[in-house]
Amino acid sequence: MTKTTEDLVREINELRSELKQMREIVSMLFSIVVESEGDEVEEYPDYLGVGGIDQTRLNN
């Protein structure tokens, strides 16, 4: 099936709209993650680096 120029233009516009929506979702998710990471550091400062895991072994 060959697509006409109108069909291709319509499809491109739909893809642009979907891409814009995806960018907005990614931006929202990024904001949520950044905000929640800031909260965790403030909420649990005594537990950072504690837990019995030898972190030098994780890098090998």
SEVO-362890 format. One line per 3 residues: number of its first residue (from 1); their letters; for each residue x, y, z of N, C-alpha, C, O, CB. Coordinates in Angstrom, 1 decimal. Glycine has a CB too. Layout:
# residues N
NUM = A = X,Y,Z,X,Y,Z,X,Y,Z,X,Y,Z,X,Y,Z; ...
//
This chain:
# residues 60
1 = MTK = 0.8,-1.2,0.0,0.0,0.0,0.0,0.9,1.2,0.0,1.7,1.4,0.9,-1.0,0.0,1.2; 0.7,2.1,-1.0,1.4,3.3,-1.0,0.7,4.4,-0.3,-0.5,4.6,-0.4,1.7,3.7,-2.5; 1.5,5.2,0.5,0.9,6.3,1.2,1.0,7.6,0.4,2.0,7.8,-0.2,1.5,6.4,2.6
4 = TTE = -0.1,8.3,0.5,-0.1,9.6,-0.1,0.7,10.6,0.8,1.0,10.3,1.9,-1.5,10.1,-0.4; 1.0,11.7,0.2,1.6,12.8,0.9,0.8,13.2,2.1,1.3,13.5,3.2,1.9,14.0,0.0; -0.5,13.3,2.0,-1.4,13.7,3.1,-1.3,12.7,4.2,-1.3,13.0,5.4,-2.8,13.8,2.6
7 = DLV = -1.3,11.4,3.9,-1.2,10.3,4.9,0.2,10.5,5.7,0.2,10.3,6.9,-1.3,8.9,4.2; 1.2,10.7,4.9,2.5,10.8,5.6,2.6,12.1,6.5,3.1,12.0,7.6,3.6,10.9,4.5; 2.0,13.2,6.0,2.0,14.4,6.8,1.2,14.2,8.1,1.6,14.6,9.2,1.4,15.6,6.0
10 = REI = 0.1,13.5,8.0,-0.8,13.2,9.1,-0.1,12.3,10.1,-0.1,12.5,11.3,-2.1,12.5,8.6; 0.6,11.3,9.6,1.4,10.4,10.4,2.5,11.1,11.2,2.8,10.9,12.3,1.9,9.2,9.6; 3.2,12.0,10.4,4.3,12.8,11.0,3.8,13.7,12.2,4.4,13.8,13.2,5.0,13.6,10.0
13 = NEL = 2.6,14.3,11.9,2.1,15.2,13.0,1.6,14.3,14.2,1.8,14.8,15.3,0.8,15.9,12.4; 1.1,13.2,14.0,0.7,12.3,15.1,2.0,11.9,15.9,1.9,11.9,17.1,0.0,11.0,14.6; 3.0,11.5,15.2,4.3,11.2,15.8,4.9,12.3,16.6,5.4,12.1,17.7,5.3,10.6,14.8
16 = RSE = 4.8,13.5,16.1,5.3,14.7,16.8,4.5,14.9,18.1,5.0,15.3,19.1,5.2,16.0,15.9; 3.2,14.7,18.0,2.3,14.9,19.2,2.7,13.9,20.2,2.8,14.2,21.4,0.8,14.8,18.8; 2.9,12.6,19.8,3.2,11.5,20.7,4.6,11.8,21.4,4.8,11.6,22.6,3.2,10.2,20.0
19 = LKQ = 5.5,12.3,20.6,6.9,12.6,21.1,6.8,13.7,22.1,7.5,13.7,23.1,7.8,13.0,19.9; 6.0,14.8,21.9,5.8,15.9,22.8,5.2,15.3,24.1,5.7,15.7,25.2,4.9,17.0,22.2; 4.2,14.4,24.1,3.7,13.8,25.3,4.7,13.0,26.0,4.7,13.1,27.2,2.5,13.0,24.9
22 = MRE = 5.5,12.3,25.3,6.5,11.5,26.0,7.6,12.3,26.6,8.0,12.0,27.8,7.2,10.6,24.9; 7.9,13.4,26.0,8.9,14.4,26.6,8.3,15.0,27.9,9.0,15.1,28.9,9.3,15.5,25.6; 7.0,15.3,27.9,6.4,15.8,29.1,6.4,14.8,30.2,6.6,15.1,31.4,5.0,16.3,28.8
25 = IVS = 6.1,13.6,29.9,6.1,12.5,30.9,7.5,12.3,31.4,7.6,12.2,32.7,5.6,11.2,30.2; 8.5,12.2,30.6,9.9,12.1,31.0,10.3,13.2,31.9,10.9,13.0,33.0,10.9,11.9,29.8; 9.9,14.4,31.6,10.2,15.6,32.4,9.6,15.5,33.8,10.2,15.8,34.8,9.8,16.9,31.7
28 = MLF = 8.3,15.1,33.8,7.6,14.9,35.1,8.3,13.8,35.9,8.5,14.0,37.1,6.1,14.6,34.9; 8.6,12.7,35.3,9.2,11.6,36.0,10.6,12.1,36.6,11.0,11.7,37.7,9.4,10.4,35.2; 11.4,12.8,35.8,12.7,13.3,36.2,12.5,14.2,37.4,13.3,14.1,38.4,13.4,14.0,35.0
31 = SIV = 11.6,15.1,37.3,11.3,16.0,38.5,10.9,15.2,39.7,11.4,15.5,40.8,10.2,17.0,38.1; 10.1,14.2,39.6,9.7,13.4,40.7,10.9,12.7,41.3,11.1,12.7,42.6,8.6,12.4,40.3; 11.8,12.1,40.5,12.9,11.4,41.0,13.9,12.3,41.7,14.4,12.0,42.7,13.6,10.7,39.8
34 = VES = 14.1,13.5,41.1,15.1,14.4,41.7,14.5,14.9,43.0,15.3,15.0,44.0,15.3,15.6,40.8; 13.2,15.2,43.1,12.7,15.6,44.4,12.7,14.5,45.4,13.0,14.8,46.6,11.2,16.0,44.2; 12.4,13.3,45.0,12.4,12.2,46.0,13.8,11.8,46.5,14.0,11.4,47.6,11.7,10.9,45.4
37 = EGD = 14.8,12.0,45.6,16.2,11.7,46.0,16.6,12.7,47.1,17.3,12.4,48.0,17.2,11.8,44.8; 16.2,14.0,46.9,16.5,15.0,47.9,15.9,14.7,49.2,16.5,15.0,50.3,16.1,16.4,47.4; 14.7,14.2,49.2,13.9,13.9,50.4,14.6,12.7,51.1,14.7,12.7,52.4,12.5,13.5,50.1
40 = EVE = 15.0,11.7,50.4,15.6,10.5,51.0,16.9,10.9,51.8,17.1,10.4,52.9,15.9,9.5,50.0; 17.7,11.7,51.2,19.0,12.1,51.8,18.7,12.8,53.1,19.4,12.6,54.1,19.9,13.0,50.9; 17.7,13.7,53.1,17.4,14.4,54.3,16.7,13.5,55.3,16.9,13.7,56.5,16.5,15.6,54.0
43 = EYP = 15.9,12.6,54.8,15.1,11.8,55.7,15.9,10.7,56.4,15.6,10.4,57.6,14.0,11.1,54.9; 16.9,10.2,55.8,17.7,9.1,56.3,19.2,9.3,56.4,20.0,8.5,55.9,17.4,7.8,55.5; 19.6,10.4,56.9,21.1,10.7,56.9,21.9,9.8,57.7,23.1,9.6,57.4,21.3,12.1,57.3
46 = DYL = 21.4,9.2,58.8,22.1,8.3,59.6,22.4,6.9,59.0,23.3,6.2,59.4,21.4,8.1,60.9; 21.6,6.6,57.9,21.7,5.2,57.4,22.6,5.2,56.1,22.8,4.1,55.6,20.4,4.7,57.0; 23.1,6.3,55.7,23.9,6.3,54.5,25.3,5.6,54.7,26.0,6.0,55.7,24.2,7.7,53.9
49 = GVG = 25.6,4.7,53.9,26.9,4.0,54.0,26.9,2.9,55.1,28.0,2.3,55.4,28.0,5.0,54.3; 25.8,2.6,55.7,25.7,1.6,56.7,24.9,0.4,56.2,24.0,0.6,55.4,25.0,2.2,58.0; 25.2,-0.8,56.6,24.4,-1.9,56.2,25.3,-3.2,56.0,24.7,-4.2,55.6,23.8,-1.6,54.9
52 = GID = 26.5,-3.1,56.4,27.4,-4.3,56.4,27.8,-4.7,55.0,28.4,-5.8,54.9,26.6,-5.4,57.0; 27.7,-3.9,54.0,28.1,-4.3,52.6,29.5,-3.7,52.4,29.8,-2.5,52.7,27.1,-3.7,51.5; 30.4,-4.6,52.0,31.8,-4.2,51.7,31.8,-3.6,50.3,31.8,-4.3,49.3,32.8,-5.4,51.8
55 = QTR = 31.7,-2.3,50.2,31.5,-1.6,48.9,32.7,-1.7,48.0,32.6,-1.6,46.8,31.2,-0.1,49.1; 33.9,-2.0,48.6,35.1,-2.2,47.7,34.9,-3.4,46.9,35.5,-3.5,45.8,36.4,-2.2,48.6; 34.3,-4.4,47.4,34.1,-5.7,46.6,33.1,-5.5,45.5,33.2,-6.2,44.5,33.6,-6.8,47.6
58 = LNN = 32.2,-4.5,45.6,31.2,-4.3,44.5,31.8,-3.7,43.3,31.3,-3.9,42.2,30.1,-3.4,45.0; 32.9,-3.0,43.4,33.6,-2.4,42.3,34.5,-3.4,41.5,35.0,-3.0,40.4,34.4,-1.2,42.7; 34.8,-4.6,42.0,35.7,-5.5,41.3,35.0,-6.3,40.4,35.6,-7.2,39.7,36.4,-6.3,42.3
//
